[in-house]
């Protein structure tokens, strides 16, 4: 009985974190954008301490974009050298509600 309860609690804990789009990397990205404002990808990577662009895009940027927490300043030209990323209104709400 105790083992079944323990297993149920563990599953509930995992399902709760799986539905939360604000993982540690995304939270770190949000806090940088909140403090610094819109930044280019190279500046964002520098601020979070990463040099490997695929890792940054896969773990930080894409999840934040998919969750609607971050947006491009030039959405019609995503490969523009002047492209920057900024918090959306939802991203600002998440930053103020959740300590990162």
N, C-alpha and C positions, 0 to 999 in steps of 0.2 A: 504494500500500500504506500509506504513512504517513498519507495523507489519510483512508483508511478507518479506520485505528486511531484517529486523532484524533476522527473523527465518532463512533465507538463509545464512546470515553471521555466525550465531551460528552453523549451520550444517557444513559449510565449515571449521570452526575452529576445530570442533570435528573430522571431517574426516582427517584433517591434522595431528592432534596429534595421531590418531589411527594408521596411517601408519608409524609413527616414532618409530623405535625399541628402541630408546634411551629414555626410561622413566627416571624419577628421580632416582629410585633404580639402574637401569642399568648404568646410568651416574656416580653414586657414585662408583659403582663397577669398572668401567673403570678408573676413576681417581685414585683409590687406586692401581690398577694394574700398571698404568702408573708411579706412584710415587715409588712403592715398588718392582716392578718386579714380577716374578712368585711366587705364594703363595699357601699353602695348604688351604683347605676349612675352617678349624678352624681358621687360621690366617686371612683369608678374612672376616669371620664373626666378628671376634674381631675388625678388622679395621673399618668396617661399623657400629659397635655397635649393633649387633644382637646376640642372644643366641639360638633362635629357628631355628633349621636346616631346617625344612620343609618350613618355611616362607622365609628363605634366598634362598633356592633352587628354590622355585616357583616364587618369585618376582625379584630376582637378577640374579642368575646363569643360570637357564634354558632359560630365554629370551635372555640373552647375548650369550649363546652358540647357540641357534636357529638362531639368527641374524648373526652369524659368526663373532662376535666381540671379543669373547674369545674362547680359545681352551684348551684342556687338554694337559699336557706334556706327558702323557702316554695313548694315545687313545685306544690302544689295551688291556689295563687292567684298566678300569674305576674305579674299586673298590680298587685299590692298595693303601696301606697306604702311599706310597710315591707320590701319585697323586698331582699335582699342576695345577694351571690354569694361563694362560698368555694371553696377548693381541695378537690378530692376526694383520696382516698388516692393515686390514680394521678398526679394533678397534683403532689402533694407529692413523689412518687418522681421525677418528671421534673425538678422544680426542684432536687433534691439531686444528680441525675446530670448535669445539663446547665447549664453556666454561661450566663447570659442577659445 
